[in-house]
Amino acid sequence: MRVAIVGATGAVGHELMQVLERSALHIDELLLYASPRSAGSQLTFRGQALTVQVTPEGPIPADVILASAGGSVSKALAHRWIEGGGVVIDNSSAFRYDAGVPLVVPEVNGEAALTHQGIIANPNCTTAIAVVAVAPIHREYGVRRMIVSTYQATSGAGQKGMDELLEQTHRVLHGQEATHKEFAHPIPFNVIPHIDAFQDNGYTKEEMKVVWETHKIIGDPSIRVSCTAVRIPTLRTHSEAITLELERPATPDEIRALLAQAAGVEVRDDPEARLYPMPLTASGKYDVEVGRIRESLVFDGGIDLFVSGDQLLKGAALNAVQIAEYLQTHGALRSAQRA
Amino acid sequence: MRVAIVGATGAVGHELMQVLERSALHIDELLLYASPRSAGSQLTFRGQALTVQVTPEGPIPADVILASAGGSVSKALAHRWIEGGGVVIDNSSAFRYDAGVPLVVPEVNGEAALTHQGIIANPNCTTAIAVVAVAPIHREYGVRRMIVSTYQATSGAGQKGMDELLEQTHRVLHGQEATHKEFAHPIPFNVIPHIDAFQDNGYTKEEMKVVWETHKIIGDPSIRVSCTAVRIPTLRTHSEAITLELERPATPDEIRALLAQAAGVEVRDDPEARLYPMPLTASGKYDVEVGRIRESLVFDGGIDLFVSGDQLLKGAALNAVQIAEYLQTHGALRSAQRA
C-alpha cells in the first residue's frame, strides 16, 4: 500500500517515520509532505532518501494519509486529500468531536475505526495515554469519577517546544534570563498550568479534551472526568496522576493483575526496587508505564495510579500507525487511486 | 530576645536568616549552630559577621530555637536544648505527630502554638502550602474530600538537591549522562513519583504527611485526603493541583472572594492575562499563590485550584519565624536562662 505523511518534517512526523519502519503495514511507497518552507528537504526511510513535497490542496494518492500538520490545515484540506480514496488518520483536534468521525485508541475501541467515512481522528496525547490504563479498569470495575493531574513535556508543543526548553535552560545555567515564545512563560525550572486556550468554564482546552475524548473513546459520557494540565520542564513523555472512584471495589493487586494482561500497558510497580513510571524510562517506549497502584484514600474501593507515556509515540505517531494496522488487519483499508 | 538557628548553614538555615532580618521579632542576639563540619564559618546577619558554632548537646541559651538540622538530630537533642527555658520550633518531622506537640501554621491554627510544652513542630512544606488555601475554604464550606497532586522542587532536598539539578542538567546539555545521589533517579528533564520512604499502604511518607498533617493542623480528621507527591526538575517552590469536594456548594467567585481576604494567600487568577500560580512568580514570595480556581467537574459544587508556594519560605523558614512572631505577639515566649 501507499502511505503518506503530512507534516513529515515536524516532531510527530519524525516519530511517524521511525514507527512506520518497524510497523506491520505493507508499505510499498511512502509519500512525504510538508509546508512549502520545509518542502524539498530529504528524509531517509528504510535506507532510501525521499524528497519532501508541498502538501497538496487536492487528492493525495495514498491508501493511508497520516496527517500531523495542525488543525487548520487538516480542517481545510482533509476532505480534499481523501478524494483519491484514501483514509486520513488525523493527529489534530480538527475532527475529534465530529459525530461521524471515529476517535480511536486501538486497544480500547479499535472497532470504531471500521465505521470511518474517510477520516479517523487520533486522540489528544494526554487522553490516549490515560485511557490505555483506565479503559480496562472501567470495563471490569466501572469508573465513576476520574481525576487527572498531568506532568506534560515540552514536546507536546513539537520540536520547537523541546528546542526552547534546551536553549532557555542553557541560558539560565549561564546566568542569563530565560525568554519564551512557544510557551506562555519561561519554561526552564518552571511549571506552567496553562496548555492550549482557556475556555469559559475556567478549564483549558487541553483539560477539556481529556474530558470529551475519554467519554468518546471509552464510549461512556456518564464518567465524571476532570483534569489539571500542567507543562513542566521535561523533553518528552507525559506523566499523569490519576484517582479513580469505582462502581465495584478493586484492590491494588487486582488492578495490577488486570493491567498486566492489558494491551499497550507495562505495569512498572515495584516501589521498593524504585520501579515506577518515569519519563526517563518511558521515553521511546511503545507501552505506557503504569505504577504507583494503590488504594484510594478518598474513595472506598477506589484506586490511585501514576502513568508515564511517550506522547510522541502512544500519544501521537504510534497510535496513528496502530490505527492503520488495525484497518489493515481487518481488511478495512480503501484502495486509493494512483495519481 | 535571643534567637538560635540550628542548621544555620543549610538551605532552610539560609532562608531563616533572610526572614529573621525582616521579621517583627525583637532580636537582641542571634546564635548560629551547625554540624562540626560547618562550624567555624561566618555568616552575616544585619551587617554583622557571626561565627557558626557546633550544635550543643545540652541547653541552648536562647528564647527561640529554630531547628532545621534533620529529624534524628532534633529527636536526640531538642529536649536538651530547651532545658535552658527556650522553645524549639522544629522543622523536621520528629515531633509532628506527638500528641503533646502542636503542629502550627499560624494563619490556620496559631492558637495551638500557645499550648506548647517547649517544642512546636513546623509542618511538612507541601502541607503548609496547601492548608493556607484549603483551611479558609474548609471553615466556610466544609471540605469532605481533598485530592492533591504535587509538583515539588529539588530544594525540598535542600541545597544539595538544587545543586544536583543544576550540575546534572549541565551534564545533560553537554551530551553526558546524568548521575544521581540526592534523588532516587536522575532528575534533569525527568519526573520522579517518589519522595521519602514508601509505606506499607503503597503511599510514600511524603504523601502520608499531607494526610496526617492536614488533619492535625485543620483539626478535622474526617476530611478524606489523598496525595501523589512528585519530584520535578525545578529549583524552588512547590506547586499543587487540588480538587475539593465540599459540604456546602461554592462557586469559583465565592472562593476567590474568600481567599482574597485570607492571610498568607495571594489570589493570582486571571487566566486571560496569563496570571496563575507558577514557581517563576511564587519563588521568594511570602504569600502562597492560588489560582486556576474553577468549578469541579467531578464533585457538584466542588472546587479545583492550583497553588504555588515557596517551600523554603512558607513551607519552612517563614512559617517557623511566623510561629515565633505569634508567640511574641501573644506574650507566650518563655524566657531562656543566659548560658
Chai-1 contact restraints between the chains, C-beta under 6 A:
chainA,res_idxA,chainB,res_idxB,connection_type,confidence,min_distance_angstrom,max_distance_angstrom,comment,restraint_id
A,R145,B,V298,contact,1.0,0.0,6.0,A-B,restraint_1
A,I147,B,I147,contact,1.0,0.0,6.0,A-B,restraint_2
A,I147,B,T243,contact,1.0,0.0,6.0,A-B,restraint_3
A,I147,B,V298,contact,1.0,0.0,6.0,A-B,restraint_4
A,S149,B,S149,contact,1.0,0.0,6.0,A-B,restraint_5
A,S149,B,A241,contact,1.0,0.0,6.0,A-B,restraint_6
A,Y151,B,V191,contact,1.0,0.0,6.0,A-B,restraint_7
A,H170,B,L173,contact,1.0,0.0,6.0,A-B,restraint_8
A,L173,B,H170,contact,1.0,0.0,6.0,A-B,restraint_9
A,A184,B,R274,contact,1.0,0.0,6.0,A-B,restraint_10
A,F189,B,T234,contact,1.0,0.0,6.0,A-B,restraint_11
A,F189,B,L235,contact,1.0,0.0,6.0,A-B,restraint_12
A,N190,B,M278,contact,1.0,0.0,6.0,A-B,restraint_13
A,N190,B,P279,contact,1.0,0.0,6.0,A-B,restraint_14
A,N190,B,L280,contact,1.0,0.0,6.0,A-B,restraint_15
A,V191,B,Y151,contact,1.0,0.0,6.0,A-B,restraint_16
A,V191,B,S239,contact,1.0,0.0,6.0,A-B,restraint_17
A,V191,B,M278,contact,1.0,0.0,6.0,A-B,restraint_18
A,V191,B,P279,contact,1.0,0.0,6.0,A-B,restraint_19
A,P193,B,Y276,contact,1.0,0.0,6.0,A-B,restraint_20
A,P193,B,R292,contact,1.0,0.0,6.0,A-B,restraint_21
A,P193,B,F306,contact,1.0,0.0,6.0,A-B,restraint_22
A,F198,B,P271,contact,1.0,0.0,6.0,A-B,restraint_23
A,G202,B,R294,contact,1.0,0.0,6.0,A-B,restraint_24
A,R224,B,V298,contact,1.0,0.0,6.0,A-B,restraint_25
A,S226,B,L297,contact,1.0,0.0,6.0,A-B,restraint_26
A,S226,B,V298,contact,1.0,0.0,6.0,A-B,restraint_27
A,T228,B,A241,contact,1.0,0.0,6.0,A-B,restraint_28
A,I232,B,I232,contact,1.0,0.0,6.0,A-B,restraint_29
A,P233,B,P233,contact,1.0,0.0,6.0,A-B,restraint_30
A,T234,B,F189,contact,1.0,0.0,6.0,A-B,restraint_31
A,L235,B,F189,contact,1.0,0.0,6.0,A-B,restraint_32
A,S239,B,V191,contact,1.0,0.0,6.0,A-B,restraint_33
A,A241,B,S149,contact,1.0,0.0,6.0,A-B,restraint_34
A,A241,B,T228,contact,1.0,0.0,6.0,A-B,restraint_35
A,T243,B,I147,contact,1.0,0.0,6.0,A-B,restraint_36
A,P271,B,F198,contact,1.0,0.0,6.0,A-B,restraint_37
A,R274,B,A184,contact,1.0,0.0,6.0,A-B,restraint_38
A,Y276,B,P193,contact,1.0,0.0,6.0,A-B,restraint_39
A,M278,B,N190,contact,1.0,0.0,6.0,A-B,restraint_40
A,M278,B,V191,contact,1.0,0.0,6.0,A-B,restraint_41
A,P279,B,N190,contact,1.0,0.0,6.0,A-B,restraint_42
A,P279,B,V191,contact,1.0,0.0,6.0,A-B,restraint_43
A,L280,B,N190,contact,1.0,0.0,6.0,A-B,restraint_44
A,R292,B,P193,contact,1.0,0.0,6.0,A-B,restraint_45
A,R294,B,G202,contact,1.0,0.0,6.0,A-B,restraint_46
A,L297,B,S226,contact,1.0,0.0,6.0,A-B,restraint_47
A,V298,B,R145,contact,1.0,0.0,6.0,A-B,restraint_48
A,V298,B,I147,contact,1.0,0.0,6.0,A-B,restraint_49
A,V298,B,R224,contact,1.0,0.0,6.0,A-B,restraint_50
A,V298,B,S226,contact,1.0,0.0,6.0,A-B,restraint_51
A,F306,B,P193,contact,1.0,0.0,6.0,A-B,restraint_52
